[in-house]
Amino acid sequence: MALSKQVEESLDEAQSALRNALAYAARNERAVVNQGIADLMCSIEKLKSVDQLFDTLDKWKDESSKNQ
């Protein structure tokens, strides 16, 4: 089951806000803050990628069971 449109849009908005925060933090904050923001952005991207992977695996599993 793919991410709902609302969830995907919210994650995209969060990534956009974090990208903005990272741009400001890069100029004024310590490296640990920048790394934390970058980690959050990476986690969101991983979440979306893993969900797509599971969708692909589910589709493959369904096709495989139909062919048997």
C-alpha positions in Angstrom: 0.0 0.0 0.0 1.6 3.3 -1.1 1.8 6.3 1.1 -1.3 8.3 1.1 -1.2 11.6 -0.8 -1.6 13.5 2.4 1.3 11.7 4.1 3.5 12.1 1.0 2.7 15.8 0.7 3.4 16.3 4.4 6.7 14.6 4.1 7.6 16.7 1.1 6.7 19.9 3.1 8.8 18.7 6.0 11.8 18.1 3.7 11.4 21.5 2.2 11.3 23.1 5.7 14.4 21.1 6.8 16.2 22.2 3.6 15.4 25.8 4.5 16.6 25.2 8.1 19.8 23.6 6.8 20.5 26.6 4.5 20.3 29.0 7.5 22.1 26.6 9.9 25.0 26.2 7.5 25.9 29.8 8.0 25.3 30.2 11.7 25.2 26.9 13.6 27.6 24.3 14.8 28.3 21.3 12.6 26.4 19.0 14.9 23.2 20.9 14.2 23.8 20.8 10.5 24.4 17.0 10.7 21.2 16.5 12.8 19.1 18.4 10.2 20.7 16.4 7.3 20.0 13.2 9.2 16.3 14.1 9.5 16.1 14.8 5.8 17.9 11.5 5.0 15.5 9.6 7.3 12.4 11.0 5.5 13.9 10.1 2.1 14.7 6.6 3.3 11.2 6.2 4.6 9.7 7.1 1.2 12.2 4.8 -0.6 11.5 1.8 1.7 7.8 2.3 1.2 8.2 2.2 -2.6 10.4 -0.9 -2.2 7.7 -2.7 -0.2 5.1 -1.7 -2.9 7.3 -3.2 -5.5 7.8 -6.4 -3.5 4.1 -6.7 -2.9 3.4 -6.3 -6.6 6.0 -8.9 -7.4 4.5 -11.2 -4.8 1.0 -10.8 -6.2 2.1 -11.4 -9.7 4.1 -14.5 -8.6 1.1 -16.0 -6.8 -1.2 -15.4 -9.8 1.2 -17.3 -12.1 1.1 -20.4 -9.9 
